[in-house]
Amino acid sequence: MANLITQLQNYRLTTAEIIYHLPDHPKLLQSFIWQEYDLAPKFPELKRFLDFWTKEIDGKLHSVYIASKEIITPSDTRFYDMEVTIQ
């Protein structure tokens, strides 16, 4: 129920691929996938996570790729003039 309320408040399912340098081998890159409900286009949750990453995690960020998709859109909701009785 909380996810539905979140989605109705204009949050979108956001996925970020975070590419970072391995701390012990800086020439090698590693990929990390992060996914959360967030507000586009400012992405405050992702920004908070990336701020945490730069302060607390040794792997230096190389790049971040973001995909964001509304889960519930106006075209998904329809009203029908119908009544169904199940016995």
Secondary structure, DSSP 8 states (H G I E B T S, - for coil): -HHHHHHHTT-EEEEEEEEEE-SS-TTSEEEEEEEEEE-TTT-HHHHHHHHHHHHH-SS-EEEEEEEEE-SS-GGG-----------
